[in-house]
Amino acid sequence: MLSTLIGFSAILMWALLALFTAASGEVPPFQMNAMCFAVGASLGVIAILRDPSRLKSLRQPFPVWSLGIVGLFGYHFLYFTALRNAPAVEAGLIAYLWPLLIVVGSALLPGERLGWHHVAGAVMGLAGTVLILTSRGEAAIEGGGNPIGYIAAILCAFTWSGYSLLSRRYGSVPTDVVTGFCAATAVLSLLAHLALETTVWPDGAVQWLAVLGLGLGPVGAAFYAWDHGVKHGDIQVLGASSYAAPLLSTLILIAFGFGKATPAILVACLLITGGAALAAKNLIARTGRKGRKPA
């Protein structure tokens, strides 16, 4: 239960992604990635400096490093490619199939059983996400776009779901290794920025603080929490609950004046909350039984 809650904290941090990004100015995506992942890597470096014995966690075989770098850098590279070549709504909807893929794919993991409520909960979450993304200032699906964008969005969904599911197969690998994943992603993002973008620095204290907030939370600590959660928590519940991120993100944007409440948001709230509760019904029941004291 605790590991699942730690994993869910990553979802809560990802809910702040849109707000901090909106407040960070016009920094290009790969430059932002390089800056934020450098901050995220520094969190692990600080932990290692406090306990040098944790440095040995970085000594991992090639498959582990490949998985982490493809998961973190590959996902973001594909996501930005999708947004540049396809309409934002469609690209976002396709890319956000990853929670459903995690839930369905978990049936292939040793010791996991996929129940109807897991799939139903994930589908409810997906339906709620469709409502959110199609009502964010772009009332309709736009159509058109480069096929490369749609392909990248599909690969994006499979990349993050695959990273999450395969991470569970490496459950014995300490979460400290995420420090190396973040550092490698920062370097690769910097190279992509130098090749594809023009440098734009944050303007003023608020924008710099937003970038720092991204690096400490949604593009930093969140990846450590997610790694621990998918390795040791209930991955099916985490997959279905991941649809809470776009909902919470939208509610936060509304609270800070970057959007407005609509009936679609209310319906999405009910769908995503209900779907997460349905997917987690066994976990909730187990917790309830443990909490009861024998008469």
C-alpha positions as CSV (number, residue, x, y, z in Angstrom):
1,M,0.0,0.0,0.0
2,L,2.8,2.5,0.9
3,S,4.7,1.8,-2.3
4,T,1.5,2.4,-4.3
5,L,1.0,5.7,-2.5
6,I,4.6,6.7,-3.3
7,G,3.9,5.9,-6.9
8,F,0.7,7.9,-6.8
9,S,2.7,10.9,-5.5
10,A,4.4,11.0,-8.9
11,I,0.9,11.4,-10.5
12,L,0.2,14.3,-8.1
13,M,3.5,15.9,-9.1
14,W,2.8,15.4,-12.8
15,A,-0.4,17.3,-12.2
16,L,1.7,20.5,-11.7
17,L,3.5,20.1,-15.0
18,A,1.2,22.3,-17.0
19,L,1.1,25.0,-14.4
20,F,4.8,25.3,-14.0
21,T,5.3,25.0,-17.8
22,A,2.8,27.9,-18.4
23,A,4.7,30.0,-15.8
24,S,8.2,29.2,-17.3
25,G,7.9,31.5,-20.3
26,E,9.1,30.6,-23.8
27,V,11.9,28.2,-23.1
28,P,12.1,25.6,-25.9
29,P,11.1,22.0,-25.0
30,F,14.5,20.3,-25.3
31,Q,16.2,23.1,-23.5
32,M,13.6,22.9,-20.8
33,N,14.2,19.1,-20.6
34,A,18.0,19.6,-20.3
35,M,17.6,22.1,-17.5
36,C,14.9,20.2,-15.5
37,F,16.5,16.8,-15.8
38,A,19.8,18.3,-14.6
39,V,17.9,19.5,-11.5
40,G,16.3,16.1,-11.2
41,A,19.6,14.3,-11.4
42,S,21.0,16.7,-8.7
43,L,18.4,15.3,-6.2
44,G,20.0,11.8,-6.6
45,V,23.5,13.2,-6.4
46,I,22.7,14.9,-3.1
47,A,21.4,11.6,-1.7
48,I,24.6,9.8,-2.9
49,L,26.8,12.5,-1.4
50,R,25.0,12.0,1.9
51,D,25.5,8.2,1.7
52,P,28.3,7.3,-0.8
53,S,27.5,3.6,-0.5
54,R,24.5,4.4,-2.8
55,L,26.9,5.1,-5.6
56,K,27.1,1.4,-6.3
57,S,23.5,1.5,-7.4
58,L,24.7,3.1,-10.6
59,R,26.6,0.0,-11.6
60,Q,24.0,-1.8,-13.6
61,P,24.0,-3.9,-16.7
62,F,23.5,-2.5,-20.2
63,P,19.8,-3.5,-20.4
64,V,18.9,-1.5,-17.3
65,W,20.6,1.6,-18.6
66,S,19.0,1.2,-22.0
67,L,15.6,0.8,-20.5
68,G,16.0,4.0,-18.3
69,I,17.4,6.2,-21.0
70,V,14.9,5.0,-23.7
71,G,12.1,5.5,-21.2
72,L,12.9,9.0,-20.0
73,F,14.6,10.6,-23.0
74,G,12.8,8.5,-25.6
75,Y,9.4,9.3,-24.3
76,H,10.1,13.0,-24.2
77,F,11.7,13.1,-27.6
78,L,8.8,11.2,-29.2
79,Y,6.2,13.4,-27.3
80,F,7.8,16.7,-28.6
81,T,8.0,15.2,-32.1
82,A,4.3,14.3,-32.0
83,L,3.3,17.8,-30.9
84,R,5.4,19.4,-33.6
85,N,3.9,17.2,-36.4
86,A,0.3,16.5,-35.4
87,P,-2.6,18.6,-33.8
88,A,-2.1,18.9,-30.0
89,V,-5.4,17.3,-29.1
90,E,-5.0,14.2,-31.2
91,A,-1.3,13.8,-30.3
92,G,-2.1,14.2,-26.6
93,L,-5.0,11.6,-26.7
94,I,-2.9,9.0,-28.5
95,A,0.1,9.5,-26.3
96,Y,-2.1,9.3,-23.2
97,L,-3.0,5.7,-24.0
98,W,0.0,4.6,-21.8
99,P,-2.0,4.2,-18.6
100,L,-4.4,1.8,-20.4
101,L,-1.5,-0.1,-21.9
102,I,0.1,-0.4,-18.5
103,V,-3.1,-1.9,-17.0
104,V,-3.6,-4.3,-19.9
105,G,0.1,-5.2,-20.2
106,S,0.4,-5.9,-16.5
107,A,-1.3,-9.3,-17.3
108,L,2.0,-10.4,-18.8
109,L,3.9,-9.8,-15.6
110,P,4.7,-12.7,-13.2
111,G,2.3,-12.9,-10.3
112,E,-0.2,-10.4,-11.7
113,R,-3.8,-11.1,-12.6
114,L,-5.8,-8.7,-14.7
115,G,-9.4,-8.3,-13.6
116,W,-12.4,-6.8,-15.5
117,H,-12.4,-3.9,-13.0
118,H,-8.8,-2.9,-13.9
119,V,-9.7,-2.6,-17.6
120,A,-13.1,-0.9,-16.9
121,G,-11.4,1.6,-14.6
122,A,-8.7,2.4,-17.1
123,V,-11.3,2.9,-19.9
124,M,-13.3,5.2,-17.7
125,G,-10.2,7.2,-17.1
126,L,-9.4,7.3,-20.8
127,A,-12.9,8.6,-21.5
128,G,-12.5,11.3,-18.9
129,T,-9.1,12.3,-20.4
130,V,-10.7,12.6,-23.8
131,L,-13.3,15.0,-22.4
132,I,-10.5,17.1,-20.8
133,L,-8.2,17.3,-23.7
134,T,-10.9,18.1,-26.2
135,S,-12.3,20.9,-24.1
136,R,-9.1,22.7,-23.4
137,G,-9.6,25.7,-25.6
138,E,-9.8,23.4,-28.7
139,A,-13.3,22.3,-28.8
140,A,-12.9,19.9,-31.7
141,I,-10.4,17.5,-33.1
142,E,-8.5,19.4,-35.8
143,G,-7.6,16.7,-38.3
144,G,-4.6,16.8,-40.7
145,G,-1.1,16.8,-39.6
146,N,2.0,14.8,-40.6
147,P,1.8,11.0,-40.3
148,I,5.2,11.2,-38.5
149,G,3.4,13.0,-35.6
150,Y,0.8,10.3,-35.2
151,I,3.4,7.5,-35.4
152,A,5.5,9.4,-32.7
153,A,2.5,9.7,-30.5
154,I,1.8,5.9,-30.7
155,L,5.4,5.1,-30.0
156,C,5.3,7.6,-27.1
157,A,2.4,5.6,-25.4
158,F,4.2,2.3,-25.9
159,T,7.5,3.7,-24.7
160,W,6.3,4.9,-21.4
161,S,4.0,1.9,-20.7
162,G,6.9,-0.4,-21.7
163,Y,9.3,1.4,-19.5
164,S,6.9,1.2,-16.6
165,L,6.1,-2.5,-17.1
166,L,9.7,-3.6,-17.7
167,S,10.9,-1.6,-14.6
168,R,8.9,-4.0,-12.5
169,R,10.8,-6.9,-14.0
170,Y,13.9,-5.1,-12.7
171,G,12.4,-4.7,-9.2
172,S,15.7,-5.5,-7.5
173,V,17.4,-2.5,-9.1
174,P,17.6,0.3,-6.5
175,T,15.7,3.5,-7.4
176,D,19.0,5.4,-7.0
177,V,19.7,4.4,-10.6
178,V,17.2,7.0,-11.7
179,T,19.9,9.6,-10.9
180,G,21.9,8.2,-13.9
181,F,18.8,8.1,-16.1
182,C,18.0,11.7,-15.4
183,A,21.6,12.8,-16.0
184,A,21.8,10.9,-19.3
185,T,18.5,12.4,-20.4
186,A,19.7,15.9,-19.5
187,V,22.8,15.4,-21.7
188,L,20.8,14.0,-24.6
189,S,18.2,16.7,-24.3
190,L,21.0,19.3,-24.4
191,L,22.4,17.8,-27.7
192,A,18.9,17.7,-29.2
193,H,18.4,21.4,-28.2
194,L,21.7,22.5,-29.7
195,A,20.7,20.6,-33.0
196,L,17.1,21.6,-33.2
197,E,16.3,24.8,-31.2
198,T,17.3,28.3,-30.5
199,T,18.2,29.0,-26.9
200,V,15.7,31.1,-24.9
201,W,16.5,31.7,-21.2
202,P,13.7,32.3,-18.6
203,D,12.9,36.0,-18.0
204,G,12.7,37.0,-14.4
205,A,12.5,35.3,-11.0
206,V,9.0,33.8,-11.5
207,Q,10.1,31.9,-14.7
208,W,13.3,30.7,-13.1
209,L,11.4,29.5,-10.1
210,A,8.9,27.7,-12.4
211,V,11.8,25.9,-14.1
212,L,13.3,25.0,-10.7
213,G,9.9,23.7,-9.6
214,L,9.6,21.5,-12.7
215,G,13.1,20.1,-12.0
216,L,12.3,19.4,-8.3
217,G,8.9,17.9,-8.9
218,P,7.2,16.8,-12.2
219,V,10.5,16.4,-14.1
220,G,12.6,15.3,-11.1
221,A,11.3,13.6,-7.9
222,A,8.3,12.3,-9.7
223,F,10.5,9.8,-11.7
224,Y,12.1,8.5,-8.5
225,A,8.6,8.0,-6.9
226,W,7.2,6.4,-10.1
227,D,10.2,4.0,-10.3
228,H,9.6,2.9,-6.7
229,G,5.8,2.6,-7.2
230,V,5.9,0.5,-10.4
231,K,8.5,-1.8,-8.9
232,H,7.0,-2.4,-5.5
233,G,3.4,-1.2,-5.6
234,D,0.2,-2.2,-7.3
235,I,1.0,-1.4,-11.0
236,Q,-2.6,-1.9,-12.2
237,V,-3.9,0.6,-9.7
238,L,-1.2,3.1,-10.6
239,G,-1.9,2.7,-14.3
240,A,-5.6,3.4,-13.9
241,S,-5.0,6.2,-11.4
242,S,-2.6,7.9,-13.8
243,Y,-5.6,9.4,-15.6
244,A,-5.9,11.6,-12.5
245,A,-2.9,13.7,-13.7
246,P,-4.7,15.5,-16.6
247,L,-7.7,16.0,-14.5
248,L,-5.8,17.5,-11.5
249,S,-3.7,19.5,-14.0
250,T,-6.8,21.1,-15.5
251,L,-8.3,21.8,-12.0
252,I,-5.0,23.5,-11.0
253,L,-4.9,25.6,-14.1
254,I,-8.5,26.7,-13.5
255,A,-7.6,27.6,-9.9
256,F,-4.7,29.8,-11.0
257,G,-6.7,31.5,-13.7
258,F,-5.3,29.7,-16.8
259,G,-8.7,28.1,-17.6
260,K,-12.3,27.9,-16.6
261,A,-14.6,25.2,-15.2
262,T,-17.0,23.6,-17.6
263,P,-19.6,20.8,-17.4
264,A,-17.2,18.5,-19.3
265,I,-14.6,18.9,-16.5
266,L,-17.2,17.8,-13.9
267,V,-18.1,14.7,-16.0
268,A,-14.4,14.0,-16.5
269,C,-13.9,14.3,-12.7
270,L,-16.6,11.7,-12.1
271,L,-15.3,9.3,-14.8
272,I,-11.6,9.5,-13.7
273,T,-12.3,9.3,-10.0
274,G,-14.8,6.5,-10.4
275,G,-12.5,4.6,-12.7
276,A,-9.5,4.9,-10.3
277,A,-11.7,3.7,-7.4
278,L,-13.0,0.8,-9.5
279,A,-9.5,-0.3,-10.5
280,A,-8.4,-0.1,-6.9
281,K,-11.3,-1.9,-5.4
282,N,-9.3,-5.0,-4.4
283,L,-6.5,-2.8,-2.8
284,I,-9.1,-0.8,-0.9
285,A,-10.8,-4.0,0.3
286,R,-7.5,-5.4,1.5
287,T,-6.6,-2.3,3.3
288,G,-10.1,-2.2,4.9
289,R,-9.7,-5.8,6.2
290,K,-6.3,-5.1,7.6
291,G,-7.7,-2.0,9.4
292,R,-10.4,-4.0,11.2
293,K,-9.6,-5.2,14.6
294,P,-10.9,-8.7,15.6
295,A,-13.8,-8.6,18.0
